[in-house]
């Protein structure tokens, strides 16, 4: 979503984040951001189908669908705002990904 925003800047955030323009997903994401991040950070070291489904298609920890996308929108925004570039983020070694995301999730 942040890559799309960089490629085609200037649109409302909902143009990059919502499939249905009448959906209020992004507003819900922002309203629940702290709870979403807190819930997901506890599962960062876990993997597998159950965890993936819970945060992408399931109701997550807050009852919100697509919590992983919400967390990614917020965290990638924080990383970009801190001066990181999309190419730098794309080159984070797998061995450092979880810790990079954990730090961004827990730092405002």
Secondary structure, DSSP 8 states (H G I E B T S, - for coil): -HHHHHHTTTS-HHHHH-SSTT--HHHHHHHTHHHHHHHHHTTTT--SHHHHHHHHTS-TTTT-TTHHHHHHHHHHHHHHHTT--HHHHHT--HHHHHHHHHHHHH--
